[in-house]
Amino acid sequence: MEQLTDLFSGHGYGAEPAGGFQLLCACCSEGTVERERAVHAGTQRVFLAAPEEEARRLPPRWAGEASGPVGGGRRREGLEAVC
């Protein structure tokens, strides 16, 4: 997942695995919250913050960069807009 989030970040967009969200109270959300980024693996939902054209273009690039037994299984499916 880190490669996918780095790819989007490198283009000025955002990508965040759904498991990476943390609910915060109003006071904490206005301050600085530090926590270690969890390692996400396996099938999961990822929220993308990018124009639809870029959200469709970048994931296949990420999947195509994978090699070897671990990365070789990368794929994406089911892109839907959430407003």
Secondary structure, 3 states (H helix, E strand, C coil): CHHHHHHHHHCCCEEEEHHHCCCCCHHHHCCCCCCCCCCCCCCCCEEEECCHHHHHHHHHHHHHCCCHHHHCCCCCCCCCCCC
